[in-house]
């Protein structure tokens, strides 16, 4: 990142957000691999609450946990 550029901070933010999104997608895809992750996520109230609030824009993700 060239911090002498005016848009450098915005570029840095976009790059990091995309990297984190890719990391989250990687771990989300692992849920399909092992059913135990479903059980742990649903049984732990904090994570169930977190998933329901954080994934409102992706209802299919929530439905896959509740199935």
PLY file of the C-alpha trace (Angstrom):
ply
format ascii 1.0
element vertex 67
property float x
property float y
property float z
element edge 66
property int vertex1
property int vertex2
end_header
0.00 0.00 0.00
1.38 3.37 -0.99
0.41 5.61 1.91
1.40 8.71 -0.07
-1.68 8.22 -2.22
-4.93 9.85 -1.07
-6.93 6.63 -1.48
-4.37 4.41 0.25
-6.36 4.01 3.46
-9.51 3.08 1.56
-7.59 0.56 -0.54
-6.09 -0.95 2.60
-9.54 -1.25 4.18
-11.06 -2.89 1.10
-8.18 -5.35 0.83
-8.53 -6.39 4.48
-12.31 -6.69 4.35
-12.06 -8.92 1.28
-9.39 -11.04 2.94
-11.54 -11.50 6.05
-14.60 -12.32 3.95
-12.63 -15.01 2.12
-11.43 -16.43 5.44
-15.00 -16.53 6.78
-16.19 -18.25 3.61
-13.44 -20.84 4.02
-14.58 -21.70 7.53
-18.26 -21.57 6.60
-17.65 -24.14 3.86
-16.08 -26.43 6.47
-19.47 -26.62 8.18
-20.67 -28.71 5.26
-17.82 -31.16 5.81
-18.42 -32.11 9.44
-21.92 -32.37 10.94
-20.50 -31.92 14.43
-19.93 -28.23 13.64
-23.69 -27.85 13.12
-24.44 -29.36 16.49
-21.87 -27.27 18.33
-23.06 -24.07 16.67
-26.72 -24.71 17.41
-26.21 -25.92 20.98
-24.01 -23.00 21.99
-26.49 -20.15 22.57
-23.97 -17.38 21.94
-23.08 -18.70 18.48
-26.68 -19.36 17.55
-27.58 -15.77 18.51
-24.50 -14.49 16.67
-25.33 -16.44 13.51
-28.94 -15.32 13.49
-27.95 -11.66 13.86
-24.89 -11.62 11.64
-26.27 -13.66 8.78
-29.61 -11.90 8.30
-28.67 -11.13 4.71
-28.02 -14.84 4.05
-31.13 -16.67 5.30
-30.07 -19.85 3.51
-27.10 -20.08 5.88
-29.39 -19.88 8.90
-31.78 -22.42 7.39
-28.90 -24.85 6.84
-28.01 -24.59 10.55
-31.60 -25.07 11.69
-32.24 -28.06 9.42
0 1
1 2
2 3
3 4
4 5
5 6
6 7
7 8
8 9
9 10
10 11
11 12
12 13
13 14
14 15
15 16
16 17
17 18
18 19
19 20
20 21
21 22
22 23
23 24
24 25
25 26
26 27
27 28
28 29
29 30
30 31
31 32
32 33
33 34
34 35
35 36
36 37
37 38
38 39
39 40
40 41
41 42
42 43
43 44
44 45
45 46
46 47
47 48
48 49
49 50
50 51
51 52
52 53
53 54
54 55
55 56
56 57
57 58
58 59
59 60
60 61
61 62
62 63
63 64
64 65
65 66
